[in-house]
Amino acid sequence: MQTNQEEIPYYLQFEEFFERYYRPGDAYRIYWDSNEDRYYKFSEHTGIYEPMVRQELYRIIREFFDAQENKRISISHLKMIECCLQPMIMNNEWNIHLFEDMQDTIYECLDNGVLNLTTKEKTQYAAEYRFRNKIPRNFDWSVEYELSDEHKKLWSKLLSAIDKPEQFVNFLVCMVHHFYENEQFVLMYGPRGTGKSTILSIPQNIFGSRNCSSASIYQIGSRFGLSSIYRKRVNVNPDMPTHQISPIIASTLKLLTGGVDGSDGMLQIEFKGKTPFEAKVQTFLFFGINQLPAFSEHVFSETESIARRTILIHANEVLERDPEFKKAILDPLFLDQIYSWLVYQKPKLTILDDGETWISDTLAEWYLDSDPLLRIIKSLYKYTEKTSIFSVTAVFRRIRDALEKENLPIPKNLQAQITSKLKSLKIFRSKSHSHPNYQHIMSVEEGEIG
């Protein structure tokens, strides 16, 4: 006990020393994140707070006490001083400015300085701007009105592969501007070879690997799943497997995209070996999948809520492999221009009314594509009251060719599934074994009957 009392003056001296050398301005040069139990130290070179090992803090404390008349300090006293210091330097919020009269202004730490997203002005790095990660982009003022001709062609070609380019671009604009009011996520679907990975590489490469995670829609509902996207600006998984949407996934998606003010968006996050804590996770979610997942039978009551939050984007054009195109859209100059152009755009609210039309359209598209065989059959054939027939063999071959064209797997019992799906359209197979055919069937594309 006597020893602790003797250490108190030394701690006060250390606190004075720490304030003088590690807080010369409005911000500490060292911060402690209590959620992660990790220290961060400001780097003048990079302009961000980089992770600092605990031993470096101990070294600072030891060096100070070594200079105090060779006063040595034990491990127990090191930890005591650390505990006293932590409340003073605790910081669990990042990407904010410390000046109280400018709290509503959003800043980004870029390669060429700190950018004010409101005024589009740039300043130099300073510890007063708290950033944990940097966006590896350079802001370009020349794209205020439009992209360069070369980059405009690349951008147009990239967006031509999807059916809702305006919604995709607006989501990117919201992502850049920290605009969470739409409370949505992107789910891009389409067969292999339609460029989903190429398109979804744009947000990933704009923000860089340090600001991006790659959890699937199924992983975020697991025990440690949220820890991978915590404090990430973007989560991109372009190639998810197709499984059912379970109740826990549906609930997590609702919380991840809802509650902009944090009122209903608090989630429990757990890192391995750490104490769980609750926090708001504000990460823009991009998912890519070949076939839309079906909803579990226990999720039907939540389907409308999920549809309200989903931006379904169909990549339906099989693209030719073009290594030069992929190389061009990963060029830093192109990414700098796209980022700068997105900064100059204004985010828009996607649902201005009660959202009923959005929900019904999304669910209709989702249910149809979660069964690609039924979707293809509906696109090729329809019921007619007229007496008409198509041979079973002709229908089978046409549907099989359509599946192969979209790079979709061919079921082993394809013929039986075709017959079952056609029954749902009131199209039945004849009972004749010598000349099997489907009755009351019309070709949609050609407007013909058999």
N, C-alpha and C positions, 0 to 999 in steps of 0.2 A: 504493500500500500504506500509505503514511504517513497518507493521508487517512482510510482505513478505521479505522486505529488511533485516530485522533483522534475518530472518530465514536462509538466504543464507549462512552465515558462518557456522551455525550449520549443514546445509546440507553437506557442504564441509567436515566438521569434520566427519559426519556420513559416507560419501563416503569413506573417508580414513579408518574409522573403518571397513566398510564392505569389502573393498579390503584386509585388513589385516587378518580378521577372516574368511571371506567366499571365499577368493581366495588365499590360501597359496601357491598354485602351479601354474599350467598352466590352470586351469579351475575353474570356480565359483562353489561353493557348492550349490548355489540356481540359478535356471534359470526361465525365464518367457517365456512361449509359447504364442506368440501374436495371433496365429490362434485360439487357444482354450481359450485364456485369462485365463491361469492356471499356477500356480507356481509349480516347481519341486525342491525337495531338495535331495541331494546325501546322501545315507545311507551307512555308512561304513560296516554295517552288511550284507546287501543284494548285495552291489556293483552296485546298479542302482539308478536312480533318481526317487523318489516316489512323488506322488502328495502331495502338501502342501497347506493347506487352507490359504486364504488371511489374516485371522486374525493372523496367526503365524508370517507373515512378519510385520504386524502392531505391534505385541508384541515386536519384535526385535527393531523396530524403537523407540517405547515408552520407552523400557528399556534403550536404549542409551541416550535418551534425559532426562530421569529421573535422570540419573547419572551426567548430566551436570548442576550442581548447582541447582538441583530440577526444572529444566526448563520443564514445562509441555507443551504438544503439542495438538492442537485441531484436530478434524477430517479433516477439510479442509487442514491443513498443512500436515497431514498424507498422504492424497491423492496427494498433491503437490509433496511431497518427493517420493512417489511411482511412479508418472509420470516421475520424473527426473531419477529414478533408472532403470525403465523398459528398455530404449534403451541400457543401459550398460549390462544388464543381459539377453537380448532377445536371444533365441535360438529356431529356428524352424526346426533344423536338428538334427537327432538322429542316433545312431549306427555308429558314426564316431570317428576317432582318431584325436587329435589336432595337433600332430607333422606334420609339413608341408612336410617333406621329406618322409612321409609314408602315404600320402593320398590315394594311390591306394590299400593299404592293408585293407582287411576286417576283422573285429574283431567281435566275438560273446561273449556275457556275459552268462556264464553257471554257474551251481551250484558249480563246482569245479574250477572256475577262469575265466579269460578272454582268449579266444582261438583265435590265429592267424590262419585264415583259409588257408593261403598260406603255412606257414612253419609248421603248426600243433603244434606250441609251445604254452605254457600256461603261463600266468603271473597272478599276484594278482590283486584284484580289486583296481581301482584308479579313482578319479574324472576326470583325464585326458582323460579317455575313456567315452564318453558320451553315456549312454544307458538309455532308458526309461523303457524297460522291459527286463526281463531275460528269457532265455530258460531253462526250468527246467530239464536239462540233465547234465550228467557227461561224459566228453570225455574219451574214452577207447582206448589207443594206441595198444592194443592187436589185434584189428580187422583190422589192416592195409591190410592184405592179404585176410582174409576171416572170416566169422562169426563162432562162435562155432557150433559144430555138432547139439546140441539141438536147438539153435536159427535158424540155417540154415533150419532145417526141418519145423519149424514154418513159416518161411519166404516163403519157397517153397509152403507150403500148402495154405498160404494166396494168393499168386500170381496165383495159379493154377485155381482160380475161374474166371479169366478174360482172354480175348482173346489177349490183347496186353501188356503183363507184362513188356517188354523192354521199351516201351514208357512211361508207368506209372512210372517205376523206374527212368528213365532219368528225368522225370518231378520233382520227389522228389529230385534228385541230384541238378537240377537247383534251386529248392526252397532253399535248404540248402546253396548253394554257391552264392545266390543273382544274378543268371544268368538269365537276362531278355531278351536276344537276340532272343529267339524263339517266343516271343510274343504270347503265347497260354494259353489256359485254359483246364481243364479236365472236360468232361461231361460223366459220367458213367451211363449206362442205363441197364435195365434188370428187369424181373418180381420180385415180392416180394419173399423173401426167398433166394436170390442169394448172400447175404453177402455184398451188397453195403455199408451199414452202417459200417460193421466190417472193410472192407478194407479202407474206407475213414476216419476211426477213427485214422489211423496211423499218418498222418500229423497233425491232431488235437491234439493228445496226445504227439507228439514229441515237439511241440512248446508251448503247454499249453494254458489254457483258456485266459490268459492275452494277448496273441499274436494272438488269433484266433477269428474270427467273424463267423456268421452263416446266412448271408443274402442269400436269394434265387436269382436266375437269374432275377426274375421279380421285386424284391424289389430294386435292385441297380439302376433301372431306375426311381425311385420315387424321390420326392423332397428331402427327408432326407435320402434316401437309402445309398448314398455314405458315409455319416457320420459314419455309423456302421462299414465300412471296412477301413476307413481312418487310416493309420499307423498300420494296422494289417499285420502281415507277411502272414497269411493264412486265407482264407475264405472257410469254409466247410459247405455245406448244403446237406446231403445225401438223403433227402426224399422230393423232391419238387413235387408240383402238376403239372399236365400237362395242360398248357395254351399256347396260341399262342405267338410267338416272335413278339413283336410290334416294330415299327420303333425306338422308344426312347431306348428300350432295346438293339437293334442291334447297335445303335450309341454309347451307353455307353460301351458295350462290346468291340467295336473297339478301343475306347479311353483308356479303362482300360488295354488292352493288347498291344496296339501299342505305338510307340514313346518312345523307350528306353531312349533317351536322354532328354525326356520331351518336345520335339519340337511340337509334335501333341498330347500329352497325358494330357494336362492340363484340369482339370475338376473343375466345380464349386461345392463346398462343403458347406453345410449349416447345422449347429447345431441349434436345436430349441432355439430361443431366442438370437442367436448370428448373427453377420454380416456375410453374405456369403463371401467366399474367393476362389481363384483358387489355385490348387496345383496338383502335380503329385501323383497319387495313384499307388503304386507298391505292389500289393497284389496277391499272387498266389491263383487262384480260382479253387475250386473243387466242382462240383455239381453232385448229384445223382438223378435219376428219373426212374420211372417204364417204362414209354413210352416216347420216344423223342417228343418234342413239334413241332407242325407245324409252318411254317412261315406265318405271316400275308401277305395278298395280297400286302400290301404296302412295303414289305421288300424284294421282289424278286430280286430287283437290288443289294441288299446287301448280298445275300446268299453266294456268292463266297468268300466275305471278311470274313464272319463268319466261313465258312468251313475252310478257311486257318488258322484260329486261334484256331480251335477246335481239341482237341485230344479225339476222340470218343472211349470209351472203353466199350465193351459189357460184362456184367456179366451174363453168360448164363447157369450156373450150379446151380441148386437148392441144397443148402447145408443142411446137417443135423444139427439140433441144437446141439451145443457142448459148454456148459457153461465153461468147463475146457479150451477149446481152446481160447475162448474170454478172459478168465482170464489170460491165459499165454501171449497173445500178449499185454496186458495192464500192464504187469509186468515192473517196472522201469528198471530192468537190461536188459530186451529185448529191450526196447525203447532206452536205452543208447547205446547198441551195434548197433542197426539199424542206429541211428543218426551218430555214429562214422564211421560206414562203408560207409554211404552216403558221409561223409566229405572226405573220401579217394578216392571216385570215381570222375571222371572228367565229367562235363556237356558236352553234345553234341548238335550240331545244328540238328534239326529234318528235316528241309527242305533245301537241299543243291542246288537244281536246281530251276526252275521257279515256282515249286509248283503245276503245272497243274495236275499231277497224284494224289497228295495228295488231292487237292480240289475235283476232280471228284470222287475219291473213297469215300471221306467223305460225299459228297452230295448224292451219290447213297445209301450209308448205312443209312444216315439220313432220306431220303425220304421214304425208304422202312420200316424203323422201326417206323416212325411217324404214319404208318398205320399197326399195328401189325396183323390185320386180313388178309390183302393182303400178308404180309410177310409169314404168316403160309400157306396160300393157295398156294403161289408160291413154298414153300418148299415141299408141298405134291403132287401137281398136275401140269400138263403142257398140252399144246395143242398138238394134233397129227393129221395129215392129214388122218390117217386111220379111218375107221368106227369103233368106239368104244363108249361104254356107261358105265356110273356108275349111280347107283340109287341115287336119290336125298337124300333119307334117309341115305344111307351109307356114302355119302360125308358129310352130316350134322353132323352125329355122330362123324366121324373122326376129323373134324375140331373143334367141340365142345370139344372133349377130349384133343386136342392139346392146346386149350385155357386154359382149366382147369389145365393142366400139368404145364403151365407157370404162373399159378395164375393170369391170366388176366380176367377181367370182361366179362360176357357173355351178349351181347346186346339182348334186347328184340326182335328185328327184325332180329335175326341172319340169318335166312333162306333167307330173302330178300337181306341182305347184301352179303351173299355168292354168290347168283345168279348174283348180280350186279358186284362183283369183278371178277367172272369168265368170264363175258362178256368182260371185259377189256383184257382178255387173249384169246379172240375169242372162248370161250367155252360157248355154249348156252344150255338152258334148252328146252327139248321137250315140245310140246303143249299137250301131252297126259295127261289127268287127272287121268286115272286109273293106269298107270304105269309111273310116272314121273321120268325122268332121265336126265343126262347131256351128251351131245354128243361131240365126238372128244376130249376125255379127257384121259389122261394117268397118272398113279401113278408114281411120280418121284422116290420115295424111292425104290419101288419094280420093277420098269421098266415094269409094267404090263398095259394091256389095258383091258377094260371090254368086 
